[in-house]
């Protein structure tokens, strides 16, 4: 695993990058790292929602890829924390459910949960052109 601070880009924020091996323990490791980081910056009020959301997006990367590493970028801005997960899947973007999946569906609940617990759930492309999944949670309390 590697950890690095990213330079703030035109905003008074601080950013970190975590690169973890794609293992079954990756969601827990990243969840705990991000929760500790956000708590150290004084935003304990969002830690529980943040932990669920981080676990779900990293689990999504673990379950649906065969990549060797998962990259997680965390930006602590003035109003919110934003997390992006890049799993190296070229050309594949997850479909975010617009409504709660039927009870009999075997998948799809994780991203639905993130969409309900965060202020924004985003699917985008990194600077390198790789697809990635992200979310933001405001500091004034969880969604």
PyMOL commands that set and color helices and strands:
alter all, ss='L'
color gray80, all
select helices_A, chain A and resi 26-40+44-64+109-117
alter helices_A, ss='H'
color red, helices_A
select strands_A, chain A and resi 2-6+14-21+69-76+80-86+120-125+131-138
alter strands_A, ss='S'
color yellow, strands_A
deselect
rebuild
show_as cartoon
